[in-house]
Amino acid sequence: MVKTLIIVDSTQGDEGRRHVVTMSREAATAAWRRADDERAFWQAHHQEFLERYPDQFVAVKDQAVVAIGADLDELLSGLERQGLESGDVWVQFFNAHPNSTFF
């Protein structure tokens, strides 16, 4: 059975930007499972990576850090040097000062 999933990006105003994805139930279940795996990985390693890579973007593939960067350009350059693309990895930013406010 094929289902259609419509995702609305509400940051695009009242109309929103609609993304239509068609996938089987099995593909949708596998995608949710991968998302759960990614969330669990980041939760399990959050403190370790925050201490090791403060204020850095971290890219992970197969549960191993493959690139870091102070900004996305630096991170993407590191991925490119290894023949990887952003879609090949999980990326997270580790903010060392999450409660800082600037006026």
Secondary structure, DSSP 8 states (H G I E B T S, - for coil): -EEEEEEEEGGGTTT-EEEEEEEEHHHHHHHHHHHHHHHHHHHHHHHHHHHHSTTEEEEEETTEEEEEESSHHHHHHHHHHTT--GGGSEEEEE-S-TT----
